[in-house]
Amino acid sequence: MPQLHSLPPVSSAVAWPQGLVIRPATPADAQQIADFHNLPGYRAGTLRLPYQSAEEVRRFLEQPRGDGIFMVAVMDEMVVGDIGLVRANGRRSHTATVGMGVHDAYQRRGIGRALLGEIVAISDEWLNLHRLELTVFCDNHAAVTLYQSFGFETEGVHRAYAFRAGAYADVFGMARLRK
């Protein structure tokens, strides 16, 4: 695993939990990322299929698509969360899509808030993005509340958006417009 350095947060508005390190994701993280991507709680909140392999994650990290930032949260010497931001291009270059998740055993500890705080700060203060957008399953109340606390608003419902656990599930389309 890469050496961990305790860097200060980009966002001074969001405090990190004690012992948390946020850093760029590297191919060396692939096994740990795949391990928590395959946990039932993490997977239920994403569009990931079961049994994602470390090799799939490694390939993605070695050859990311688009103009993106991919970070991990490390606690207790273990990767416990991840977040990605992918910028659109052309006439949508003012926009980026966000996706994130936290290890099942590390939820409700402020890790998601710290990750999202960093991405929002990078978006606002370094990339000059005007619009951040995401989708979130309608039944993921904790995530919806977190996104709302950062200024994301629900713009609509995508009905039967994804097939999850044997049934179609709806998602909210949410966005945050920088003022």
C-alpha positions, 0 to 999 in steps of 0.5 A, spaced: 500 500 500 502 507 498 505 511 504 500 515 507 501 522 508 497 526 513 495 532 508 490 538 510 483 538 507 482 542 501 476 544 504 477 548 511 469 547 512 469 540 513 472 537 519 475 530 518 474 524 523 480 522 527 485 518 523 482 519 516 487 520 510 484 522 503 488 521 498 488 519 490 486 512 488 492 508 485 492 501 482 495 498 488 489 500 492 485 495 487 484 489 491 481 493 497 477 497 493 474 491 490 473 488 497 469 494 499 465 494 493 463 487 493 460 488 500 452 488 500 451 495 503 455 499 499 453 495 492 446 496 494 447 504 493 451 503 487 450 500 480 455 495 481 454 488 479 456 483 485 463 480 484 467 486 482 474 483 481 480 487 483 483 486 476 477 490 473 478 496 479 486 496 477 484 497 469 480 503 471 485 506 475 490 505 470 486 507 464 481 512 467 475 515 462 475 522 461 477 528 465 476 525 472 479 525 480 478 519 484 480 519 491 480 514 497 479 514 504 483 511 508 482 509 516 485 504 520 490 502 514 485 500 510 481 503 504 474 505 507 471 509 502 472 512 495 469 518 491 470 520 483 468 526 479 468 526 472 468 532 468 463 533 462 466 536 456 464 541 450 458 545 452 457 541 458 464 543 461 461 547 467 458 540 469 461 534 473 458 527 475 459 525 482 459 518 485 461 515 492 461 510 497 463 508 504 465 501 507 459 498 510 463 497 517 465 505 516 458 508 515 456 514 519 463 516 522 463 522 517 467 519 512 462 520 506 462 527 509 469 528 508 470 525 501 464 529 499 467 536 502 473 535 498 470 534 492 465 540 492 471 544 494 476 542 489 470 543 484 468 550 487 475 552 488 480 549 483 476 547 477 471 552 477 465 548 476 458 550 476 454 544 476 455 537 480 450 532 479 449 525 481 443 519 482 442 516 488 437 511 490 430 514 493 430 509 499 438 511 501 435 516 506 442 517 509 445 519 502 440 524 500 440 527 507 448 528 506 447 531 499 442 536 501 447 538 506 452 540 501 446 544 497 444 538 492 437 539 490 432 533 487 431 535 480 426 529 479 425 522 479 428 517 474 423 511 475 425 504 474 432 506 473 436 500 475 434 493 476 437 491 484 436 485 488 430 482 483 426 489 482 426 495 479 428 501 483 427 509 482 433 514 483 433 521 484 437 526 480 440 531 484 444 537 482 448 542 486 449 549 482 454 553 485 452 560 486 
